[in-house]
Amino acid sequence: MKLEDHIVAWNHAAVKVLDIRHTVMEPGEKLQGYILPACGFIYTVKGKASMNLGGIDYDVDSYFIMHGGKGMRLSIEPEEIFEYYLLFYRASLPGRKDLARLLERSNPFRMQYGFELLEPLPLHYQLMAMEQLWAQGSLLDRIQVKGLFYQFVHELMKQFTKDGINLRQPDVIGQVVRYIEEHYRHNLSLESIAEQFNYSPRHLSTRFKGETGFSLIEYLIRFRLQQAEELLRFTDAPLRAIAEEVGYNDVYYFSRMFRKYNGQSPIRFRKESRQMIPSENSPFTAAGLSIGENISSRYNVFEYDNHYQHKNIGGSSPMRVTKTSSFIVVMLLSFTLLLSACGSANVGSNAANSNGSKASEVTTSAANNATDNTNKEAQTRTISTLKGDIVVPANPERVVVLYLQGDLIALGIKPVGTSDVFEGAPFAEMMEGVKNLGAWYEPNPEAIMALKPDLILVPSEETYDRVKDIAPTVYIPQDTMATDERVMKIGEVFGKEQEAQALLDHFHEKVEKSKQKLDELGILDKTVTIIEGGKKEMAVIDSKLYGRGSQIIYEYLGLKAPEIIQKKIDGREKATGGFVSLEVLPEYIGDFVFRSVWDGADDLTDNPIWNSIPAIKEGRLIEIGFDFSYYSDIYSLDKQLDFVVEKLVSAYEKK
């Protein structure tokens, strides 16, 4: 982070001092793995010690200062009597877009740094004064503490300017992984973890996915189920006890999750695993949770987050919300039915002619009943789905859609409520004014009910189960339906079959013209690699279904990857990818390379390995926005097609 940005952030920050501690440690004492409860400064007064903050070692003596973010681990091992201050604070910035972007790039209040002070006394005096005032505890004294804190920061910034301090970015994702593995039994959510580390859920989700290949929630689920496997294999504990031990209070929900990931029920797994050789016992152990083997794409219904990339809760939290929400939904429906029953008692035979309609909507006249039934048939249509036949309005006016927004937008349908939309999504501007209902995989039933929808579209069985009692709900299996089939199905739901077919015809015609253009330039004979990641390792996309432009590049345009990747693409139906180290990355790079990027992605311009790759050196690197390339609806695919073709032609013409 630039020092200027650091100073700008402090200039606009609203700060609250949370605590000031003055500690003396004796030789032989140790502080091991203390988790900072808030952002803070550590200032050493005298003595020597070995310290570790956020995984970085320091050998410190008098007048050394460190800064760390909330959730970082601090360890201290003194070599002699060691005295230091801990100053904890909380800082927030106004909701301005420029400041929000600054935090997205790099949060200065989570920045890690440590250095020996050349002018220590001003800071020392301010800390002493703050400690004395803090101990007195009056509200008036606390105001003065805040004033001294700002003076402390001002003095520190002055010394930054003079000494050219190196501000280190902490290994946030490594800390998050450790936090998950230590607290997986608890009721964790993306929000609670993000709050623990003082990040926005969206930003943390993006970084976690970018650096690990797993969404944060998927990693949590997989780790929990890995622990469950061990308990099933080596203990006779009842299923309920195992579910609770790994963080699930609902044994039924736990069993569903286990079957989803493992392919069999927990009981069957226990029985079969005990008949196997120990080394063959665990599919999760074999596949590994090690970040860097296989990565799942957004098509996995539990791959939330890249749906940043990006947001909401998992683990036992979905179960908890489901139980509460379902209870409320059932109670409201029961109350509605009770009122309807009372009304039908008053109108006599009307209930017999209602054909399932609400009693209050049935007239008292048999002739009117017949007319109403005829009108209702004209006002509805029956749609065949994987969940059976669903009666939907012929002309729905209040539509709620989860994840499938772009398909609706392409058909000229604007919903009243929808799940999160990434800022860079091709259709983002068209969703302005639409009610945000949270993450697509865990919608809020109460918020949906408040919108009074007459039709709901969902992309997964889990979301269907959550909302099906609110209004007619159509399940469109996003992860298994081909694009044409999905668009035509949605067209059928809205009575827009002709528009859907025209939309697809236009898209396929555009694809053919694009292929012809690329063929004329000789680009169709070139190889293309799609990657995502940073300095430590890169995810290499080896599927047509992963997003990041893979569907356009490998499926519709028919471009090939280098042979080492193409073999996997040809033999794979699922959306996957795998990590490789930067050292071997050149072996995977084709004639053109698309790199998925986001705010804060690693800058590789000074990396010698990266710069040695011919496609990079010769200007055939194309950066594609994570948000922009995430979605696979027909509207997004159309825009991605334009982008991919334009960039390929432009890169080719640079030669």
C-alpha positions as CSV (number, residue, x, y, z in Angstrom):
1,M,0.0,0.0,0.0
2,K,1.2,3.5,-0.8
3,L,2.1,5.6,2.2
4,E,-0.1,8.4,0.8
5,D,-3.1,6.0,0.9
6,H,-2.2,5.1,4.5
7,I,-2.2,8.7,5.5
8,V,-5.5,9.4,3.7
9,A,-7.1,6.5,5.5
10,W,-6.0,7.8,8.9
11,N,-7.2,11.3,8.0
12,H,-10.7,10.1,7.4
13,A,-10.9,7.4,10.1
14,A,-13.3,7.5,13.0
15,V,-11.4,5.9,15.8
16,K,-12.4,4.4,19.2
17,V,-9.7,3.4,21.6
18,L,-10.6,0.0,23.1
19,D,-7.9,-0.8,25.6
20,I,-4.4,0.1,26.8
21,R,-2.3,-2.6,28.5
22,H,1.2,-2.2,30.0
23,T,2.9,-5.5,30.6
24,V,6.2,-6.8,32.1
25,M,7.3,-10.3,31.3
26,E,10.0,-12.3,33.1
27,P,12.5,-14.6,31.3
28,G,11.0,-18.0,30.9
29,E,7.5,-16.7,30.5
30,K,5.8,-17.1,27.1
31,L,2.9,-15.6,25.4
32,Q,1.8,-18.2,22.8
33,G,-0.6,-17.6,19.9
34,Y,-2.5,-14.7,21.5
35,I,-5.2,-13.6,19.1
36,L,-5.4,-9.8,18.8
37,P,-9.1,-8.9,19.7
38,A,-8.8,-5.7,17.7
39,C,-6.4,-3.8,15.6
40,G,-3.5,-2.7,17.7
41,F,0.0,-1.4,18.2
42,I,2.7,-3.2,20.2
43,Y,5.4,-0.9,21.6
44,T,8.4,-2.3,23.4
45,V,9.9,-0.2,26.2
46,K,12.9,-2.3,27.4
47,G,14.4,-5.7,27.2
48,K,14.8,-8.2,24.4
49,A,12.5,-10.8,23.0
50,S,11.7,-13.0,20.1
51,M,8.3,-12.1,18.7
52,N,6.0,-13.4,16.0
53,L,3.1,-11.5,14.7
54,G,0.9,-12.9,11.9
55,G,3.5,-15.5,11.0
56,I,6.4,-13.0,10.8
57,D,9.3,-13.3,13.2
58,Y,11.0,-10.3,14.8
59,D,14.0,-10.0,17.2
60,V,13.2,-6.9,19.2
61,D,14.6,-4.8,21.9
62,S,13.8,-1.4,23.3
63,Y,11.7,1.1,21.3
64,F,10.4,-1.3,18.6
65,I,6.9,-0.8,17.3
66,M,4.6,-3.3,15.5
67,H,1.2,-3.0,14.2
68,G,-1.2,-5.8,13.5
69,G,-4.9,-6.4,12.5
70,K,-7.7,-8.0,14.4
71,G,-7.4,-11.8,14.5
72,M,-3.6,-11.9,14.1
73,R,-1.6,-14.1,16.4
74,L,1.0,-12.7,18.7
75,S,3.7,-14.8,20.4
76,I,6.4,-13.4,22.7
77,E,9.4,-15.2,24.2
78,P,11.5,-12.8,26.3
79,E,15.3,-13.2,26.7
80,E,15.3,-10.9,29.7
81,I,12.9,-8.7,31.6
82,F,10.7,-7.5,28.8
83,E,8.3,-4.5,29.0
84,Y,5.8,-3.4,26.4
85,Y,2.5,-1.6,25.7
86,L,-0.5,-3.0,23.8
87,L,-2.8,-0.3,22.4
88,F,-6.1,-1.6,20.9
89,Y,-8.4,0.5,18.7
90,R,-11.2,0.2,16.2
91,A,-11.3,2.4,13.1
92,S,-13.9,2.9,10.4
93,L,-14.2,5.1,7.3
94,P,-17.1,7.0,5.9
95,G,-19.1,5.2,3.2
96,R,-17.5,7.1,0.3
97,K,-16.8,5.1,-2.9
98,D,-13.1,6.3,-3.1
99,L,-12.5,5.2,0.5
100,A,-14.3,1.9,0.0
101,R,-12.0,1.2,-3.0
102,L,-9.0,2.1,-0.9
103,L,-10.1,-0.5,1.7
104,E,-10.8,-3.1,-1.0
105,R,-7.2,-2.6,-2.3
106,S,-5.6,-2.9,1.1
107,N,-6.9,-2.2,4.5
108,P,-4.5,0.1,6.4
109,F,-5.9,-0.9,9.7
110,R,-5.0,-4.5,9.1
111,M,-1.6,-3.7,7.7
112,Q,1.4,-5.4,9.3
113,Y,4.7,-3.7,10.0
114,G,7.4,-3.5,12.6
115,F,10.5,-1.4,12.9
116,E,12.9,0.2,15.3
117,L,12.1,3.8,16.2
118,L,14.7,6.4,15.6
119,E,12.8,8.9,17.7
120,P,11.0,6.8,20.3
121,L,10.4,9.3,23.1
122,P,7.4,11.3,21.7
123,L,5.5,8.0,21.2
124,H,6.5,6.7,24.6
125,Y,5.3,9.8,26.4
126,Q,2.0,9.7,24.6
127,L,1.5,6.0,25.5
128,M,2.3,6.8,29.2
129,A,-0.2,9.6,29.3
130,M,-2.9,7.5,27.6
131,E,-2.3,4.7,30.1
132,Q,-2.7,7.0,33.1
133,L,-5.8,8.6,31.7
134,W,-7.3,5.2,30.7
135,A,-6.8,3.9,34.2
136,Q,-8.8,6.8,35.7
137,G,-11.7,5.7,33.6
138,S,-13.9,8.8,33.4
139,L,-15.7,9.8,30.2
140,L,-13.9,13.1,30.1
141,D,-10.5,11.3,30.4
142,R,-11.5,9.0,27.6
143,I,-12.0,12.0,25.3
144,Q,-8.5,13.1,26.1
145,V,-7.2,9.6,25.4
146,K,-8.7,9.8,21.9
147,G,-7.0,13.1,21.3
148,L,-3.7,11.6,22.4
149,F,-4.2,8.6,20.1
150,Y,-4.5,10.9,17.1
151,Q,-1.3,12.6,18.2
152,F,0.3,9.2,18.5
153,V,-0.7,8.3,14.9
154,H,0.4,11.7,13.6
155,E,3.8,11.2,15.2
156,L,4.0,7.7,13.7
157,M,3.1,8.9,10.2
158,K,5.8,11.5,10.5
159,Q,8.4,8.8,11.2
160,F,7.1,6.7,8.3
161,T,7.7,9.7,6.0
162,K,11.2,10.1,7.3
163,D,12.3,6.5,7.5
164,G,10.6,5.0,4.5
165,I,8.9,2.2,6.4
166,N,7.9,-1.0,4.5
167,L,4.3,-1.8,5.2
168,R,3.7,-5.6,4.9
169,Q,0.4,-7.2,3.9
170,P,-0.5,-9.9,6.4
171,D,-1.2,-13.4,5.3
172,V,-4.9,-13.0,6.0
173,I,-6.0,-16.1,4.2
174,G,-3.5,-18.3,6.1
175,Q,-4.9,-16.9,9.3
176,V,-8.5,-17.5,8.2
177,V,-7.7,-21.1,7.4
178,R,-6.2,-21.6,10.8
179,Y,-9.2,-19.9,12.4
180,I,-11.6,-22.2,10.6
181,E,-9.7,-25.3,11.5
182,E,-9.6,-24.3,15.2
183,H,-13.2,-23.1,15.4
184,Y,-15.1,-25.3,13.0
185,R,-17.2,-26.7,15.8
186,H,-18.7,-23.2,16.4
187,N,-21.5,-21.5,14.6
188,L,-19.3,-19.9,11.9
189,S,-20.5,-17.7,9.0
190,L,-18.7,-15.7,6.3
191,E,-19.9,-12.6,8.1
192,S,-18.6,-13.6,11.5
193,I,-15.3,-14.7,10.1
194,A,-15.0,-11.4,8.1
195,E,-15.8,-9.4,11.2
196,Q,-13.2,-11.3,13.2
197,F,-10.5,-10.2,10.7
198,N,-12.0,-6.7,10.1
199,Y,-12.8,-7.3,6.4
200,S,-16.0,-7.0,4.4
201,P,-17.5,-10.4,3.7
202,R,-17.4,-9.7,-0.1
203,H,-13.7,-8.8,0.0
204,L,-12.7,-11.7,2.2
205,S,-14.6,-14.1,0.1
206,T,-12.9,-12.9,-3.1
207,R,-9.4,-13.1,-1.6
208,F,-10.1,-16.5,-0.1
209,K,-11.3,-17.9,-3.4
210,G,-8.5,-16.3,-5.3
211,E,-5.8,-17.6,-3.1
212,T,-7.1,-21.1,-2.3
213,G,-9.4,-22.1,-5.1
214,F,-12.1,-22.9,-2.6
215,S,-14.9,-20.7,-1.5
216,L,-14.6,-20.0,2.2
217,I,-17.8,-21.8,3.1
218,E,-16.9,-24.8,0.9
219,Y,-13.6,-25.1,2.7
220,L,-15.4,-24.9,6.1
221,I,-17.9,-27.6,5.0
222,R,-15.2,-29.9,3.6
223,F,-13.1,-29.5,6.7
224,R,-16.1,-30.3,9.0
225,L,-17.0,-33.4,6.9
226,Q,-13.4,-34.6,7.0
227,Q,-13.5,-34.5,10.8
228,A,-16.9,-36.3,10.7
229,E,-15.3,-39.1,8.6
230,E,-12.7,-39.7,11.2
231,L,-15.3,-39.9,13.9
232,L,-17.5,-42.3,11.8
233,R,-14.6,-44.5,11.1
234,F,-13.0,-44.8,14.5
235,T,-15.8,-44.3,17.0
236,D,-19.2,-45.7,17.7
237,A,-20.6,-42.3,18.6
238,P,-24.3,-41.8,17.5
239,L,-24.8,-39.8,14.4
240,R,-26.4,-36.9,16.3
241,A,-23.3,-36.6,18.6
242,I,-21.0,-36.6,15.6
243,A,-23.1,-33.9,13.8
244,E,-22.9,-31.7,16.9
245,E,-19.2,-32.3,17.3
246,V,-18.4,-31.0,13.9
247,G,-20.7,-27.9,14.1
248,Y,-24.1,-29.1,12.9
249,N,-27.1,-29.0,15.3
250,D,-29.4,-30.6,12.8
251,V,-28.5,-34.2,12.2
252,Y,-30.7,-34.4,9.1
253,Y,-29.0,-31.4,7.6
254,F,-25.6,-32.9,8.4
255,S,-26.6,-36.2,6.7
256,R,-27.7,-34.3,3.6
257,M,-24.4,-32.4,3.4
258,F,-22.4,-35.6,4.0
259,R,-24.3,-37.4,1.2
260,K,-23.9,-34.4,-1.1
261,Y,-20.1,-34.4,-0.8
262,N,-19.4,-38.1,-0.1
263,G,-21.9,-39.7,-2.3
264,Q,-23.3,-41.9,0.4
265,S,-25.0,-41.6,3.8
266,P,-22.9,-41.3,7.0
267,I,-24.2,-44.7,8.2
268,R,-23.2,-46.4,5.0
269,F,-19.9,-44.7,5.0
270,R,-19.2,-46.0,8.5
271,K,-20.1,-49.5,7.6
272,E,-18.1,-49.6,4.4
273,S,-15.1,-47.8,5.7
274,R,-14.5,-50.3,8.5
275,Q,-14.2,-53.0,5.9
276,M,-11.5,-51.2,4.0
277,I,-7.8,-50.9,4.3
278,P,-7.0,-47.9,6.5
279,S,-5.1,-46.1,3.7
280,E,-8.2,-46.3,1.4
281,N,-10.6,-45.1,4.0
282,S,-11.1,-41.5,3.3
283,P,-12.1,-40.0,0.0
284,F,-11.5,-36.5,1.5
285,T,-8.1,-37.6,2.7
286,A,-7.2,-38.9,-0.7
287,A,-8.5,-35.9,-2.6
288,G,-7.0,-33.7,0.0
289,L,-8.1,-30.5,1.6
290,S,-4.7,-29.2,0.9
291,I,-5.2,-26.0,-0.9
292,G,-3.7,-26.5,-4.2
293,E,-4.9,-29.8,-5.6
294,N,-8.4,-29.6,-7.0
295,I,-10.6,-26.5,-6.9
296,S,-14.3,-26.4,-7.4
297,S,-16.1,-23.9,-9.5
298,R,-19.2,-21.8,-9.1
299,Y,-21.3,-24.6,-10.5
300,N,-21.1,-26.5,-7.3
301,V,-24.1,-25.4,-5.3
302,F,-22.0,-25.0,-2.2
303,E,-19.4,-22.9,-3.9
304,Y,-20.7,-19.8,-2.4
305,D,-18.5,-17.4,-2.3
306,N,-16.9,-16.9,-5.5
307,H,-20.0,-15.9,-5.3
308,Y,-17.3,-13.5,-4.1
309,Q,-16.7,-13.6,-4.6
310,H,-18.7,-13.3,-2.4
311,K,-21.0,-13.5,0.6
312,N,-22.9,-15.0,3.4
313,I,-23.0,-17.8,5.9
314,G,-22.4,-21.6,5.9
315,G,-21.8,-24.5,8.1
316,S,-24.4,-24.9,10.8
317,S,-25.7,-21.4,10.1
318,P,-27.7,-22.4,7.1
319,M,-29.3,-25.1,9.2
320,R,-30.0,-22.6,11.9
321,V,-31.6,-20.0,9.6
322,T,-33.5,-22.7,7.8
323,K,-35.1,-23.9,11.0
324,T,-36.1,-20.5,12.1
325,S,-37.3,-19.3,8.7
326,S,-39.2,-22.5,7.9
327,F,-41.0,-22.3,11.2
328,I,-42.1,-18.7,10.5
329,V,-43.2,-19.6,7.0
330,V,-45.2,-22.6,8.2
331,M,-46.8,-20.6,11.0
332,L,-47.8,-17.8,8.6
333,L,-49.2,-20.3,6.1
334,S,-51.1,-22.1,8.8
335,F,-52.6,-18.8,10.0
336,T,-53.6,-18.0,6.4
337,L,-55.3,-21.4,6.0
338,L,-57.1,-20.9,9.3
339,L,-58.6,-17.6,8.1
340,S,-59.5,-19.2,4.8
341,A,-61.2,-22.0,6.5
342,C,-63.3,-19.6,8.6
343,G,-64.2,-17.7,5.4
344,S,-65.3,-20.9,3.6
345,A,-67.6,-21.8,6.5
346,N,-69.5,-18.6,5.9
347,V,-69.9,-19.0,2.1
348,G,-71.1,-22.6,2.2
349,S,-70.6,-24.4,-1.1
350,N,-68.0,-22.0,-2.4
351,A,-65.2,-24.1,-0.9
352,A,-66.2,-27.1,-3.0
353,N,-65.7,-25.1,-6.2
354,S,-62.5,-23.4,-5.3
355,N,-60.2,-25.9,-6.9
356,G,-57.5,-25.1,-4.4
357,S,-57.9,-21.3,-4.5
358,K,-58.2,-19.3,-1.3
359,A,-61.7,-19.3,0.1
360,S,-61.8,-15.6,0.2
361,E,-61.4,-15.4,-3.6
362,V,-64.4,-17.7,-4.3
363,T,-67.7,-15.8,-5.0
364,T,-71.0,-16.9,-3.5
365,S,-72.5,-17.6,-6.9
366,A,-72.0,-21.0,-8.6
367,A,-72.2,-19.2,-12.0
368,N,-69.5,-16.8,-10.9
369,N,-67.4,-19.8,-9.6
370,A,-67.4,-21.3,-13.1
371,T,-66.5,-18.0,-14.7
372,D,-63.7,-17.5,-12.1
373,N,-62.3,-21.0,-12.8
374,T,-62.2,-20.3,-16.5
375,N,-60.5,-17.0,-16.0
376,K,-57.9,-18.6,-13.6
377,E,-57.1,-21.2,-16.2
378,A,-56.4,-18.5,-18.7
379,Q,-54.3,-16.6,-16.2
380,T,-52.0,-19.5,-15.3
381,R,-49.9,-22.2,-17.1
382,T,-48.6,-25.5,-15.9
383,I,-44.8,-26.0,-16.1
384,S,-43.2,-29.5,-15.9
385,T,-40.1,-29.4,-13.6
386,L,-37.9,-31.8,-11.8
387,K,-40.1,-31.1,-8.8
388,G,-43.3,-32.0,-10.6
389,D,-45.8,-29.9,-12.4
390,I,-46.0,-26.3,-11.1
391,V,-48.9,-23.9,-11.8
392,V,-47.5,-20.4,-12.4
393,P,-49.1,-17.1,-13.3
394,A,-49.5,-16.5,-17.1
395,N,-48.2,-13.0,-16.7
396,P,-46.2,-12.8,-13.4
397,E,-45.7,-9.2,-12.2
398,R,-43.6,-9.7,-9.0
399,V,-40.8,-12.1,-9.8
400,V,-38.1,-13.1,-7.4
401,V,-35.0,-14.8,-9.0
402,L,-31.9,-16.3,-7.4
403,Y,-28.7,-16.3,-9.4
404,L,-30.4,-16.6,-12.8
405,Q,-30.8,-12.8,-13.1
406,G,-29.0,-12.5,-16.5
407,D,-31.3,-14.9,-18.2
408,L,-34.3,-12.9,-17.1
409,I,-32.8,-9.6,-18.1
410,A,-32.0,-11.0,-21.6
411,L,-35.7,-11.9,-21.9
412,G,-36.8,-8.4,-20.9
413,I,-37.9,-9.4,-17.4
414,K,-36.9,-7.3,-14.4
415,P,-37.4,-9.0,-11.0
416,V,-38.6,-7.2,-7.8
417,G,-36.1,-9.1,-5.7
418,T,-32.9,-11.0,-6.4
419,S,-29.7,-12.5,-4.8
420,D,-26.4,-10.6,-4.7
421,V,-25.1,-9.2,-7.9
422,F,-21.4,-8.5,-8.3
423,E,-20.5,-4.9,-9.1
424,G,-18.8,-5.9,-12.3
425,A,-21.5,-8.3,-13.6
426,P,-22.5,-7.5,-17.2
427,F,-26.1,-6.9,-16.1
428,A,-25.3,-5.1,-12.8
429,E,-26.6,-1.7,-13.9
430,M,-29.9,-3.2,-15.0
431,M,-30.5,-4.5,-11.4
432,E,-30.6,-1.1,-9.8
433,G,-33.7,-0.7,-7.6
434,V,-34.2,-4.4,-7.3
435,K,-34.4,-5.7,-3.7
436,N,-31.2,-7.5,-2.6
437,L,-32.1,-10.7,-0.9
438,G,-28.6,-11.8,0.1
439,A,-26.5,-14.7,-1.1
440,W,-28.3,-16.9,-3.7
441,Y,-27.6,-20.1,-1.9
442,E,-29.2,-19.0,1.4
443,P,-32.1,-16.6,0.7
444,N,-34.0,-14.9,3.5
445,P,-37.6,-16.3,3.3
446,E,-39.0,-13.5,5.4
447,A,-37.5,-10.9,3.0
448,I,-38.9,-12.8,0.0
449,M,-42.4,-13.0,1.7
450,A,-42.3,-9.2,2.3
451,L,-42.0,-8.7,-1.5
452,K,-45.3,-10.7,-2.1
453,P,-43.9,-12.4,-5.2
454,D,-46.2,-14.3,-7.5
455,L,-43.4,-16.4,-8.9
456,I,-39.9,-17.5,-7.7
457,L,-37.1,-19.0,-9.8
458,V,-34.3,-20.9,-8.0
459,P,-31.1,-22.6,-9.2
460,S,-30.7,-25.4,-6.6
461,E,-32.7,-28.0,-4.6
462,E,-31.5,-26.3,-1.4
463,T,-32.9,-22.9,-2.4
464,Y,-36.1,-24.6,-3.6
465,D,-36.7,-26.2,-0.3
466,R,-36.3,-22.9,1.5
467,V,-38.8,-20.9,-0.5
468,K,-41.3,-23.3,-2.2
469,D,-44.1,-22.6,0.3
470,I,-44.0,-18.8,-0.3
471,A,-45.2,-18.7,-3.9
472,P,-45.1,-20.9,-7.0
473,T,-41.5,-21.8,-7.3
474,V,-39.7,-23.1,-10.4
475,Y,-36.4,-25.1,-9.9
476,I,-34.0,-24.5,-12.8
477,P,-30.9,-26.7,-12.1
478,Q,-28.2,-24.2,-13.1
479,D,-25.4,-26.7,-12.5
480,T,-26.7,-29.5,-14.9
481,M,-28.8,-27.7,-17.6
482,A,-27.1,-26.7,-20.8
483,T,-27.5,-23.0,-21.7
484,D,-30.0,-23.5,-24.5
485,E,-32.1,-25.9,-22.4
486,R,-32.1,-23.5,-19.5
487,V,-33.0,-20.4,-21.5
488,M,-35.8,-22.2,-23.3
489,K,-37.1,-23.5,-20.0
490,I,-37.2,-20.0,-18.5
491,G,-38.9,-18.8,-21.7
492,E,-41.5,-21.4,-21.2
493,V,-42.1,-20.3,-17.6
494,F,-42.9,-16.8,-18.8
495,G,-44.6,-17.7,-22.0
496,K,-41.7,-16.2,-24.0
497,E,-40.6,-19.3,-26.0
498,Q,-40.3,-17.4,-29.2
499,E,-38.2,-14.6,-27.6
500,A,-36.0,-17.3,-26.0
501,Q,-35.5,-19.0,-29.3
502,A,-34.7,-15.8,-31.0
503,L,-32.2,-14.9,-28.3
504,L,-30.4,-18.2,-28.7
505,D,-30.5,-18.0,-32.5
506,H,-28.9,-14.6,-32.3
507,F,-26.2,-15.8,-29.9
508,H,-25.3,-18.8,-31.9
509,E,-25.2,-16.8,-35.1
510,K,-22.9,-14.4,-33.3
511,V,-20.7,-17.3,-32.2
512,E,-20.3,-18.5,-35.8
513,K,-19.4,-15.1,-37.1
514,S,-16.9,-14.8,-34.3
515,K,-15.3,-18.1,-35.1
516,Q,-15.1,-17.1,-38.7
517,K,-13.3,-13.9,-37.8
518,L,-10.8,-15.7,-35.6
519,D,-10.3,-18.4,-38.2
520,E,-9.5,-15.8,-40.9
521,L,-6.8,-14.5,-38.6
522,G,-5.5,-17.9,-37.8
523,I,-6.4,-17.5,-34.1
524,L,-8.6,-20.6,-34.0
525,D,-5.4,-22.7,-34.4
526,K,-3.8,-21.1,-31.4
527,T,-3.9,-22.4,-27.8
528,V,-5.5,-20.5,-24.9
529,T,-4.9,-20.9,-21.2
530,I,-7.1,-19.5,-18.4
531,I,-5.5,-18.9,-15.0
532,E,-6.4,-17.3,-11.7
533,G,-4.2,-16.7,-8.7
534,G,-1.0,-14.9,-7.7
535,K,2.6,-15.2,-6.7
536,K,2.4,-18.3,-4.6
537,E,0.5,-20.5,-7.1
538,M,-2.0,-20.3,-10.0
539,A,-5.2,-22.1,-10.6
540,V,-5.3,-23.4,-14.2
541,I,-8.8,-23.9,-15.5
542,D,-9.2,-27.3,-17.1
543,S,-12.9,-27.4,-17.7
544,K,-15.4,-25.8,-20.1
545,L,-17.8,-25.1,-17.2
546,Y,-15.6,-23.1,-14.8
547,G,-16.5,-19.5,-15.8
548,R,-13.7,-17.0,-16.2
549,G,-14.5,-17.1,-19.9
550,S,-14.0,-20.9,-20.2
551,Q,-17.4,-21.6,-21.6
552,I,-17.0,-19.0,-24.4
553,I,-13.4,-19.9,-25.1
554,Y,-13.4,-23.7,-24.9
555,E,-17.1,-24.6,-25.6
556,Y,-18.5,-22.0,-28.0
557,L,-15.4,-20.8,-29.9
558,G,-13.9,-24.3,-29.7
559,L,-10.4,-23.0,-28.9
560,K,-7.9,-25.5,-27.5
561,A,-5.7,-25.3,-24.4
562,P,-2.2,-26.6,-24.4
563,E,-2.1,-30.5,-24.5
564,I,-1.4,-30.9,-20.8
565,I,-4.6,-29.0,-20.0
566,Q,-6.7,-30.1,-23.0
567,K,-6.5,-33.8,-22.0
568,K,-8.3,-32.9,-18.7
569,I,-10.8,-30.7,-20.5
570,D,-11.8,-33.5,-22.9
571,G,-12.2,-36.0,-20.1
572,R,-14.1,-33.9,-17.7
573,E,-17.7,-33.1,-17.3
574,K,-17.5,-31.2,-14.0
575,A,-16.3,-27.7,-13.5
576,T,-12.9,-28.0,-12.1
577,G,-9.4,-26.6,-12.0
578,G,-6.1,-27.3,-10.3
579,F,-3.3,-25.4,-8.8
580,V,0.3,-25.2,-10.0
581,S,3.3,-23.3,-8.6
582,L,4.5,-20.3,-10.4
583,E,7.8,-22.2,-11.2
584,V,6.0,-24.7,-13.4
585,L,3.3,-22.4,-14.7
586,P,5.2,-21.7,-18.1
587,E,4.5,-25.4,-19.0
588,Y,0.8,-24.7,-18.9
589,I,0.7,-21.4,-20.8
590,G,-0.5,-21.4,-24.4
591,D,-0.3,-18.8,-27.2
592,F,-2.8,-16.6,-25.4
593,V,-3.5,-16.4,-21.7
594,F,-6.5,-15.0,-19.9
595,R,-6.0,-14.1,-16.3
596,S,-8.9,-13.6,-13.9
597,V,-8.3,-10.5,-11.8
598,W,-10.0,-8.5,-9.1
599,D,-9.1,-5.5,-6.9
600,G,-6.1,-6.4,-4.9
601,A,-4.9,-9.3,-7.2
602,D,-1.1,-9.8,-7.0
603,D,0.9,-7.6,-9.3
604,L,3.3,-9.9,-11.2
605,T,4.9,-7.3,-13.4
606,D,8.3,-7.6,-11.6
607,N,8.2,-11.4,-11.3
608,P,11.0,-12.9,-13.5
609,I,9.2,-16.3,-14.0
610,W,6.1,-14.5,-15.1
611,N,8.0,-12.2,-17.4
612,S,9.9,-15.1,-19.0
613,I,6.6,-16.6,-20.4
614,P,6.5,-15.9,-24.2
615,A,2.7,-15.0,-24.1
616,I,3.4,-12.4,-21.4
617,K,6.5,-11.0,-23.0
618,E,4.9,-10.6,-26.4
619,G,1.7,-8.9,-25.1
620,R,-0.7,-11.8,-25.4
621,L,-1.9,-11.6,-21.8
622,I,-5.5,-10.6,-21.4
623,E,-6.9,-9.7,-18.0
624,I,-10.6,-10.6,-17.5
625,G,-12.5,-9.2,-14.5
626,F,-13.6,-11.8,-11.9
627,D,-17.0,-10.3,-11.5
628,F,-17.5,-9.9,-15.3
629,S,-16.6,-13.5,-16.1
630,Y,-18.2,-15.2,-13.2
631,Y,-21.8,-15.6,-14.5
632,S,-22.9,-18.1,-17.2
633,D,-26.3,-16.7,-18.1
634,I,-27.1,-15.9,-21.7
635,Y,-26.8,-12.2,-21.2
636,S,-23.3,-12.5,-19.6
637,L,-22.1,-15.1,-22.2
638,D,-23.1,-12.7,-25.0
639,K,-21.0,-9.9,-23.4
640,Q,-18.1,-12.2,-22.6
641,L,-18.1,-13.4,-26.2
642,D,-17.7,-9.7,-27.4
643,F,-14.9,-9.2,-24.8
644,V,-13.0,-12.4,-25.6
645,V,-13.1,-12.0,-29.4
646,E,-12.1,-8.3,-29.2
647,K,-9.2,-9.0,-26.9
648,L,-7.9,-12.0,-28.9
649,V,-8.0,-9.9,-32.1
650,S,-6.3,-7.0,-30.4
651,A,-3.6,-9.1,-28.9
652,Y,-3.0,-10.8,-32.3
653,E,-2.7,-7.5,-34.1
654,K,0.0,-6.4,-31.7
655,K,2.4,-9.0,-33.1
